[in-house]
Amino acid sequence: MNNTQRAPQTSNLPVRTHRPVAVILLLLLFLFLMAQVSVLVRQQAMQDVRLRSAADMNRYTLSLQQTLDRYKDLPQLLASHSELLNALLHQGDADARMRANLYLEKVNTIIGTTDAYLMNAAGDTIAASNWFKERTFIGQNFSFRPYYQQAMAGHAGRYFALGTTSNKRGYFYSYPVKIAGKVAGVIVVKIDLNDIEGDWNDPLLDILVTDEDGIIVISTRPDWKFRTLKPLSQPDLYRIVDSLRYGGQELSTLDILWRDKGPDGSQLITLVEGSRLDNPSLDGVRTRHYLLQSNPVPNSGLSVAVLASMKPVEQRVFRALLLTAVIYFALLLLVLFMLARNRIKQERAQFRERELHALEENDARIRAIIDNTQAGLMTLDAQGRIESCNPTAQKLFHYREEDIRGEYFSKLLAYPDRPVCWQHITAAPGDSAQELHIEAKARRADHSLFPIELTIGRMAANDERHFIVTIQDITERKQQESQLQRAQQQLESRVEQRTQDLTLANARLQQEMTQHQQTQNELIQTAKLAVLGQMSAGINHELNQPLTAIRSYADNGRVFLQRGRPERAEANLEEISRLTERMAKIIHPLKEFARVSSGSPEPVCLKSVRDGAMSILYGRLDRQSVSVHWPGGLEHVYVLGDILRLEQVLVNLIGNAMQALEGQSEGRIDIGLQCSNAAVQLSVRDNGPGISPEYLEHLFEPFFTTKKAGQGLGLGLSISHRIVESLGGRLLASNHPAGGACFTLVLQPVRQPFTTGQP
């Protein structure tokens, strides 16, 4: 006995010693796995963001380039027009300048540019498309602009800047106007790029256009305009300010805290957002991470940059880590479960060894029966040709296997039985049953016929359809059936004589059953009337309040009519109407419960049964302060029964539970529901003292009661038990392990219900 107690302690010692080590190793493995997953997923997500943003950047670059290239040759075309040449030759001629103004206005309207204007060699504007506006370019000197200086040098000029007059962003194209081979003036076309900003809209990307100094000139973020991606040197800042390129803009640098350049030229940056400089209305400061990629626009001096938010990368990494953690712990729980299961198996080893010996003996007997079975077996191909047969089949048909291999199986059947077998063999897999079982006539090699029991079943081998045929010689059985038929005829003659006596006895029994049914129905109706008596006091109390209110509203209405206030009288009449509806609802359960049931089972929804029972009991429940808790999903559960009888059973069970809870401060009744394909179980459990064990087996006997004198005759449970049995169900009584009595209704389901547990 002492050895038996020491052995488990000795065997458990290594497990307890190594358990902390195993926990540490599992935790380290988990951390290593999470780190690896985080790195791999982040790399993949970064690559996806990099490729997607690069593709978007190329698309936006091409869009900007196409917009600019649409107007690049327009100044060169205008430079040779006669009206502009004439205006330069005759600068003092007002008519010549007006014709040039009208021509530029027309060109500006047709082409869709922002402005077009002509400057002389001194940089003074002598003609402009906006000549008629208050803030016209005429008379303005733009010799300080680089595009003017480039054109005066004999080259085509390109430049992005804020207009000094309009203070609007624009891209300027210029071209020299030559007369007699000398540069006499400059023609300039201004393009508005504001529309491009409106077309660029991507929630995951911030799109920028920068000039050659890194100043943001176009942005999907308004607060980033005219800010720089990197600090400007003092000479560059003086140069930009002197050229009035961006007017009085501050040209501050974006708050980039950290940069990490990649091998492909992209940068991971951390940007401070929400500062007073970005948006004065914001108080908080936050940092965000972006992937910055840029691409120059050819021959424009501009570059397109995209800032892809890294938030999707972080979300993807978080989801991957969460999924990895769930899978890891699920596998860990599975391993722990398998280890626990293995330990339980080891504890049951001795019992299994004893059972194994018995199973081996049974297996030996079964194998002996199979080996001695006198049934023929054949396999057929998809066309019904014989592939193989066992020795029993060869003996039945007097054929050797090599003689009938490859022959059609119908050769072994009589002519009348062949069509049925061929129909099963040639049918599509879904057109007939998987197995054909018939009695037929078989043909031996000597053409003699004998009766057989034939089974043809489908089987699959190497993705091809085959058939297995089982043949049983039933010659002896047919002979026995013939003998049984003769014995049956003799038995039928005796049965006819006995039937007359049984018919008379059955008639008397039917009469007694009818009388018994009538007595039972009367008892049921009597029990219902007893419940109605208990309900009457509660309903009397419920009706008293509406009647008092109706009297008050009627008296007040009469006074209002006398005082000439019909609208108030009409309001009182409406209140009286609503109170009468309430009284009708209170009385309706009385009429329904008192009605005699039809007695024929039909599909009944448990939600309707619940509503009917609660409408009958609500007054008693309020007075006694007892709460009833029903499970959900009752509207989807249907049982075979009678709604009135089921209501009566539930009213009786809940009423008994309420009586058991008398004197308790917090009475509770729980209704449980369990559904399966075979039965629906509805349980009524209270938290009362329960039922004495010696009373359990007598609860359903007539006139047996444990109640106080005057509280019942002891017929309620007996009648409920008979009602449930008449509906094909059962009524069971027990004490719940947690305390209180529990009555269970077992009913027949109408259709497959959903599975639900206890509430």
RAHUKA-V491805 format. One record per residue. RES is the residue in one small letter. PHI is phi as a letter, one per 40 degrees, with the letter a starting at -180 (none if undefined). D_LAST is the distance of its C-alpha to the last C-alpha in Angstrom with 1 decimal. Layout:
RES | PHI | D_LAST
RES | PHI | D_LAST
This chain:
m | none | 47.4
n | c | 48.2
n | c | 48.5
t | c | 45.1
q | c | 43.6
r | c | 45.7
a | d | 45.1
p | c | 41.5
q | c | 42.6
t | c | 45.4
s | c | 43.4
n | c | 40.7
l | c | 43.4
p | c | 44.0
v | c | 40.4
r | c | 40.0
t | c | 43.3
h | c | 42.5
r | c | 38.9
p | c | 39.9
v | c | 42.4
a | c | 39.8
v | c | 37.5
i | c | 40.4
l | c | 41.5
l | c | 38.1
l | c | 38.0
l | c | 41.5
l | c | 40.7
f | c | 37.8
l | c | 40.1
f | c | 42.9
l | c | 40.6
m | c | 39.3
a | c | 42.9
q | c | 44.2
v | c | 41.5
s | c | 42.2
v | c | 45.9
l | c | 45.7
v | c | 43.2
r | c | 45.2
q | c | 48.4
q | c | 47.1
a | c | 45.5
m | c | 48.8
q | c | 50.8
d | c | 48.7
v | c | 49.2
r | c | 52.8
l | c | 53.5
r | c | 51.6
s | c | 53.3
a | c | 56.7
a | c | 56.4
d | c | 55.5
m | c | 58.4
n | c | 60.8
r | c | 59.7
y | c | 60.2
t | c | 63.5
l | c | 64.7
s | c | 63.7
l | c | 65.6
q | c | 68.6
q | c | 68.8
t | c | 68.7
l | c | 71.6
d | c | 73.6
r | c | 73.6
y | b | 76.1
k | c | 77.9
d | c | 81.0
l | c | 81.3
p | c | 83.6
q | c | 85.9
l | c | 86.2
l | c | 86.9
a | c | 89.5
s | b | 92.0
h | c | 91.7
s | c | 95.0
e | c | 93.6
l | c | 92.4
l | c | 95.6
n | c | 97.6
a | c | 95.7
l | c | 96.4
l | c | 100.1
h | b | 100.5
q | c | 98.3
g | c | 100.4
d | c | 100.1
a | c | 97.4
d | c | 97.3
a | c | 96.7
r | c | 93.8
m | c | 92.3
r | c | 92.4
a | c | 90.7
n | c | 88.0
l | c | 87.4
y | c | 87.2
l | c | 84.7
e | c | 82.6
k | c | 82.6
v | c | 81.7
n | c | 78.9
t | c | 77.4
i | c | 77.7
i | c | 76.5
g | g | 73.7
t | c | 74.7
t | c | 74.3
d | a | 78.0
a | b | 81.3
y | a | 84.4
l | b | 87.9
m | b | 89.5
n | c | 93.2
a | c | 94.5
a | c | 94.1
g | g | 90.4
d | c | 90.8
t | c | 88.7
i | b | 91.1
a | a | 88.8
a | a | 85.0
s | c | 82.5
n | b | 81.3
w | c | 84.9
f | c | 83.9
k | c | 81.1
e | c | 81.5
r | b | 80.6
t | c | 82.6
f | c | 83.6
i | c | 87.3
g | g | 89.4
q | c | 86.8
n | b | 87.9
f | b | 85.4
s | c | 87.9
f | c | 85.5
r | c | 82.8
p | c | 82.8
y | c | 82.6
y | c | 85.9
q | c | 87.5
q | c | 86.3
a | c | 87.8
m | c | 91.1
a | c | 91.3
g | g | 91.3
h | b | 87.7
a | c | 84.6
g | b | 82.4
r | b | 78.6
y | a | 76.8
f | b | 73.5
a | a | 73.7
l | c | 72.9
g | c | 75.5
t | c | 77.9
t | c | 78.3
s | c | 74.9
n | f | 72.9
k | b | 70.7
r | c | 69.8
g | a | 71.8
y | b | 73.3
f | b | 77.1
y | b | 79.3
s | b | 83.1
y | a | 86.2
p | c | 89.9
v | b | 92.2
k | b | 95.6
i | b | 98.9
a | f | 101.9
g | g | 99.9
k | b | 99.0
v | c | 95.6
a | b | 96.2
g | a | 92.6
v | b | 88.9
i | b | 86.5
v | b | 82.8
v | b | 79.6
k | b | 76.4
i | b | 72.9
d | c | 69.8
l | b | 66.8
n | c | 64.2
d | c | 62.8
i | c | 61.9
e | d | 59.6
g | c | 57.7
d | c | 57.2
w | c | 55.9
n | a | 52.2
d | a | 49.7
p | c | 46.6
l | c | 46.9
l | b | 50.6
d | b | 53.1
i | b | 56.5
l | b | 59.9
v | b | 63.5
t | b | 66.0
d | c | 69.8
e | c | 72.1
d | c | 71.6
g | g | 67.8
i | c | 67.3
i | c | 64.3
v | b | 65.8
i | b | 62.8
s | a | 59.1
t | c | 55.8
r | b | 55.2
p | d | 57.5
d | c | 57.7
w | c | 59.1
k | c | 62.2
f | g | 65.5
r | b | 64.0
t | b | 65.0
l | c | 63.1
k | a | 65.6
p | c | 68.1
l | c | 71.4
s | c | 74.7
q | c | 77.1
p | c | 79.7
d | c | 77.1
l | c | 75.7
y | c | 79.3
r | c | 80.0
i | c | 77.0
v | c | 77.7
d | c | 81.4
s | c | 80.6
l | f | 78.3
r | c | 75.9
y | b | 72.8
g | f | 74.5
g | c | 73.2
q | c | 69.8
e | c | 68.9
l | f | 68.1
s | c | 65.7
t | c | 63.9
l | c | 60.2
d | c | 58.5
i | c | 57.9
l | c | 57.0
w | a | 57.0
r | b | 58.4
d | b | 58.0
k | c | 60.2
g | c | 59.2
p | c | 61.7
d | c | 61.5
g | g | 62.5
s | c | 59.0
q | b | 57.9
l | c | 54.6
i | b | 54.9
t | b | 53.0
l | b | 53.6
v | c | 53.2
e | b | 51.8
g | g | 51.2
s | c | 54.4
r | c | 56.6
l | c | 59.1
d | c | 56.6
n | a | 55.1
p | c | 56.4
s | c | 53.3
l | c | 51.0
d | b | 50.7
g | c | 48.6
v | b | 50.0
r | b | 48.1
t | b | 49.1
r | b | 48.3
h | b | 49.3
y | b | 51.2
l | b | 53.1
l | b | 56.6
q | b | 58.7
s | b | 62.0
n | a | 64.4
p | c | 67.9
v | c | 68.9
p | d | 72.3
n | f | 75.4
s | b | 73.6
g | g | 73.3
l | b | 69.5
s | b | 66.5
v | b | 62.9
a | b | 60.2
v | b | 56.5
l | b | 53.9
a | c | 50.8
s | c | 47.7
m | c | 46.3
k | c | 42.8
p | d | 41.7
v | c | 43.1
e | c | 41.1
q | c | 37.9
r | c | 38.7
v | c | 39.3
f | c | 36.1
r | c | 34.1
a | c | 36.0
l | c | 35.5
l | c | 31.8
l | c | 31.6
t | c | 33.9
a | c | 31.9
v | c | 28.7
i | c | 30.7
y | c | 32.4
f | c | 29.4
a | c | 27.7
l | c | 30.9
l | c | 31.2
l | c | 27.7
l | c | 28.8
v | c | 32.0
l | c | 30.4
f | c | 28.1
m | c | 31.2
l | c | 33.1
a | c | 30.5
r | c | 30.4
n | c | 34.2
r | c | 34.3
i | c | 32.1
k | c | 34.4
q | c | 37.4
e | c | 36.1
r | c | 35.7
a | c | 39.2
q | c | 40.9
f | c | 38.5
r | c | 38.8
e | c | 42.6
r | c | 42.6
e | c | 40.4
l | c | 42.5
h | c | 45.6
a | c | 44.2
l | c | 42.9
e | c | 46.4
e | c | 48.0
n | c | 45.7
d | c | 46.4
a | c | 50.1
r | c | 49.9
i | c | 48.0
r | c | 50.5
a | c | 53.4
i | c | 52.0
i | c | 51.6
d | c | 55.1
n | c | 56.7
t | c | 54.9
q | c | 57.6
a | b | 55.9
g | c | 57.6
l | b | 55.9
m | b | 57.1
t | b | 55.9
l | b | 56.8
d | c | 57.0
a | c | 55.6
q | c | 58.8
g | g | 58.5
r | c | 61.3
i | c | 61.3
e | b | 60.6
s | a | 60.5
c | a | 60.4
n | c | 60.1
p | d | 63.0
t | c | 61.4
a | c | 61.5
q | c | 65.1
k | c | 66.0
l | c | 64.4
f | c | 66.2
h | g | 69.4
y | b | 69.1
r | c | 69.2
e | c | 66.6
e | c | 69.2
d | c | 70.7
i | b | 67.5
r | c | 65.8
g | g | 65.6
e | c | 66.2
y | c | 63.8
f | c | 61.5
s | c | 62.6
k | c | 66.0
l | c | 64.5
l | b | 63.2
a | c | 65.0
y | d | 65.6
p | c | 63.1
d | c | 60.1
r | c | 60.8
p | c | 59.2
v | c | 55.8
c | c | 55.7
w | c | 57.2
q | c | 54.7
h | c | 51.9
i | c | 53.7
t | c | 54.7
a | c | 51.4
a | c | 49.3
p | d | 46.2
g | c | 43.8
d | c | 46.1
s | a | 45.7
a | c | 43.7
q | c | 43.8
e | b | 45.6
l | b | 48.4
h | b | 49.0
i | a | 52.1
e | b | 55.1
a | a | 58.4
k | b | 62.1
a | b | 63.2
r | b | 66.8
r | c | 68.6
a | c | 71.5
d | c | 74.0
h | g | 72.3
s | c | 71.0
l | b | 67.6
f | a | 64.9
p | c | 61.3
i | b | 58.4
e | b | 54.6
l | b | 53.9
t | b | 50.7
i | b | 50.9
g | b | 47.9
r | c | 47.6
m | a | 47.4
a | b | 47.8
a | a | 50.4
n | f | 51.7
d | g | 49.9
e | b | 51.9
r | c | 51.0
h | b | 52.3
f | b | 52.0
i | b | 51.9
v | b | 53.6
t | b | 53.1
i | b | 56.0
q | b | 56.1
d | c | 59.3
i | b | 58.4
t | c | 61.9
e | c | 61.3
r | c | 58.1
k | c | 59.9
q | c | 62.5
q | c | 59.9
e | c | 58.2
s | c | 61.6
q | c | 62.0
l | c | 58.5
q | c | 59.3
r | c | 62.4
a | c | 60.5
q | c | 57.8
q | c | 60.5
q | c | 61.8
l | c | 58.3
e | c | 57.7
s | c | 60.8
r | c | 59.5
v | c | 56.1
e | c | 57.8
q | c | 59.5
r | c | 56.3
t | c | 54.4
q | c | 56.5
d | c | 55.6
l | c | 51.9
t | c | 52.0
l | c | 53.3
a | c | 50.8
n | c | 48.0
a | c | 49.2
r | c | 49.2
l | c | 45.6
q | c | 44.4
q | c | 46.0
e | c | 44.3
m | c | 40.8
t | c | 41.5
q | c | 42.3
h | c | 39.2
q | c | 37.0
q | c | 38.7
t | c | 38.2
q | c | 34.5
n | c | 34.1
e | c | 36.1
l | c | 33.8
i | c | 30.7
q | c | 32.5
t | c | 33.6
a | c | 30.1
k | c | 29.1
l | c | 32.1
a | c | 31.1
v | c | 27.8
l | c | 29.9
g | c | 32.1
q | c | 29.2
m | c | 28.2
s | c | 31.8
a | c | 32.0
g | c | 29.0
i | c | 30.4
n | c | 33.8
h | c | 32.6
e | c | 30.8
l | c | 34.0
n | c | 36.3
q | c | 35.4
p | d | 36.0
l | c | 39.2
t | c | 40.5
a | c | 39.8
i | c | 41.5
r | c | 44.5
s | c | 44.8
y | c | 44.5
a | c | 47.1
d | c | 49.6
n | c | 49.2
g | c | 49.7
r | c | 53.0
v | c | 54.2
f | c | 53.4
l | c | 55.4
q | c | 58.3
r | c | 58.3
g | g | 58.2
r | b | 54.8
p | c | 53.3
e | c | 50.6
r | c | 49.0
a | c | 49.3
e | c | 47.6
a | c | 44.6
n | c | 44.4
l | c | 44.5
e | c | 41.6
e | c | 39.5
i | c | 40.6
s | c | 39.4
r | c | 35.9
l | c | 35.7
t | c | 36.8
e | c | 34.0
r | c | 31.5
m | c | 33.1
a | c | 32.9
k | c | 29.2
i | c | 28.9
i | c | 31.2
h | d | 29.7
p | d | 26.8
l | c | 29.5
k | c | 31.5
e | c | 28.7
f | c | 27.5
a | c | 31.1
r | c | 32.0
v | c | 32.8
s | c | 30.6
s | c | 32.5
g | g | 31.0
s | c | 31.0
p | c | 27.8
e | a | 26.7
p | c | 23.9
v | b | 21.2
c | c | 18.4
l | c | 15.2
k | c | 15.1
s | c | 18.6
v | c | 17.7
r | c | 15.0
d | c | 17.6
g | c | 20.3
a | c | 18.7
m | c | 17.7
s | c | 21.2
i | c | 22.7
l | b | 20.8
y | c | 20.7
g | c | 24.0
r | c | 23.2
l | c | 19.9
d | c | 22.0
r | c | 24.8
q | c | 22.8
s | f | 20.5
v | b | 17.3
s | b | 14.0
v | b | 11.6
h | b | 8.0
w | b | 7.3
p | c | 5.1
g | c | 7.7
g | g | 10.6
l | c | 11.7
e | c | 15.2
h | c | 15.7
v | b | 15.1
y | b | 18.3
v | b | 19.4
l | c | 22.9
g | i | 23.5
d | b | 24.9
i | d | 22.9
l | c | 24.8
r | c | 24.4
l | c | 20.7
e | c | 20.5
q | c | 22.8
v | c | 20.7
l | c | 17.5
v | c | 19.8
n | c | 21.4
l | c | 18.3
i | c | 16.8
g | c | 20.4
n | c | 20.9
a | c | 17.9
m | c | 19.5
q | c | 22.8
a | c | 21.5
l | c | 20.3
e | c | 23.7
g | g | 25.4
q | c | 22.4
s | c | 22.3
e | b | 18.5
g | c | 16.9
r | a | 13.1
i | b | 11.5
d | b | 7.8
i | b | 7.6
g | b | 6.1
l | b | 7.6
q | b | 9.8
c | b | 12.8
s | a | 16.2
n | c | 19.7
a | c | 20.7
a | a | 18.1
v | b | 14.9
q | b | 13.1
l | b | 11.4
s | b | 10.9
v | b | 11.7
r | b | 11.6
d | b | 13.6
n | b | 14.9
g | c | 18.4
p | c | 21.2
g | g | 20.2
i | b | 22.8
s | c | 26.0
p | d | 26.4
e | c | 29.7
y | c | 28.1
l | c | 25.4
e | c | 27.9
h | b | 29.4
l | c | 26.5
f | c | 27.1
e | c | 30.9
p | c | 32.5
f | g | 33.5
f | c | 31.7
t | a | 29.9
t | b | 29.0
k | c | 29.0
k | c | 31.9
a | c | 34.9
g | g | 34.6
q | c | 30.7
g | i | 30.8
l | c | 32.8
g | g | 30.4
l | b | 30.1
g | d | 26.6
l | c | 24.8
s | c | 27.9
i | c | 27.9
s | c | 24.2
h | c | 24.8
r | c | 27.7
i | c | 26.0
v | c | 23.3
e | c | 26.1
s | c | 28.3
l | c | 25.6
g | g | 25.7
g | b | 22.4
r | b | 21.6
l | b | 20.2
l | b | 19.5
a | b | 19.3
s | a | 18.7
n | b | 18.0
h | c | 14.9
p | d | 16.2
a | c | 14.9
g | h | 16.6
g | g | 16.4
a | c | 16.8
c | b | 14.5
f | b | 15.7
t | b | 14.7
l | c | 16.1
v | b | 17.4
l | b | 18.7
q | c | 20.9
p | c | 19.7
v | c | 22.2
r | a | 21.8
q | c | 20.0
p | c | 16.4
f | c | 14.5
t | c | 12.3
t | b | 8.6
g | b | 6.4
q | c | 3.8
p | c | 0.0
